[in-house]
């Protein structure tokens, strides 16, 4: 009876974790798509300002602005589709577990050093005159 509830809570926890991960991925992709739409609209406005309104007409500055913005968009897309895929929640969990294991190992080494330098048998004995 108790084991059923425990298994059920573990499943619920896993499902909740998967749901949170899916929601964060959806937000990341949504922000990327919004970034792309703003990039397209902004690029058109920059071209219109330079060519139609003749602001800075002597030089085609919009090309450099659009190129720089496209570079930033590519970095954003790389972060969403590639970096998050390899360095997502599973990667974070593995790194966290690795660091915890290192800390536990170091703590056990320190405890062994303390036990060899200061054994409990000698500390607990009373010195009789």
N, C-alpha and C positions, 0 to 999 in steps of 0.2 A: 504494500500500500504506500509506504513512504517512498519507495524507489520510483514509482510511477510519477509522483509529484516532482521528484528531483529531476528525472529525465525530461519531464514536460517543461520545467523551468529552464533547463539547459537549452532545450530546443527554442523556447521563447526568447532566451537571451541571444542565441545565435541568429534567430530570425530578426530580432530587433537590431542587432549589429549589422546584418546584411541590408536591412532597410535603411539604416542611417548612412551606410556606405553608398547605397544607390542614390539616396537623396543628395549627398554631397557631389557625386558625379554628375547628376542631372543639373545641379546649380552651376557647376564648372562649365559644362557644355552650353548651358543657356547663356551664361556670361560671354562665352566665346562667340556664339551666334549673334548676340547683341553687339559685341565689339565689331564683328564683320559688317553688320548692317550700318552701324555708325561710321565705320571706315568708308564704305561705299558712298554714303550720303555726304560725308565730309570731303571726300575726294572730288565729287561732282561740284560741291560748293567752291572748293579751292580753284578748280578749273574755271568755273563761272566768274569768280572774283577776278582772276588774273586775265582771262581772255575777253569777257563781255564787259565787265565794269572797268577794265583796263587799269587795275591797281597793280603797280609794279610791272607795267606792260613791256618795259625794255628787257626784262629778264624773265624767263619761265621758272619762277621759284616754286610753283606748285609741284613740279617734278621731284624736287628734293624733299618737299614735305610729304608727298605721297609715298616716296621710296622709304623714307624713315618710318612712317606710320606702318607701311607694309612689313618692314623688318620687325617692328614691335608686335604686329599681329602674328607673324610667323613664330616668334618666341612664345607668345601666348598659346598658340595652337600646339607647339612642341611640348609645352608644359602640360597641357590638358591631355593630349593623346599619347604622348610617349613617356614623359617623366612620371606622371601619375600612374601609368600602367605598371612600370617597373618599380617605382618607389611609392607605392600606395600603402594601404593599411596593412597588408600582409608583410611587406618589407619593414614597416615600422615595428610591427609586433615581433618579427624575427630579431631585429636589432635590439629591441628592448629586452627580449629574453636572453640574448647573448651578453648584454651588459649586466643583467642581474646575475647570470651564471658566473661572470668574472668577479663580481662583487662578493658573491657567496664564497667563491674559491679563496679570494684574498682574506675574507673574514676568518675562514677556517684555518688558513695558514697563520694568521696573527694569533688565533686562539691556541694553536699548537705551540707557537713560540712562547706564549705566556705560560702555558702549562709546563713546558720544559724548564723555563727560567724560574718560575715560582710554583712549585707543586703544592697542591692543597694539603697534602699530608704534613708538610713542614710548617705551613702557615697555621693550621689548626691546632698544632701541638703547643701546649703551654711550656714555657721554659721554667723549670723548677730550679731554685738556687740550692 
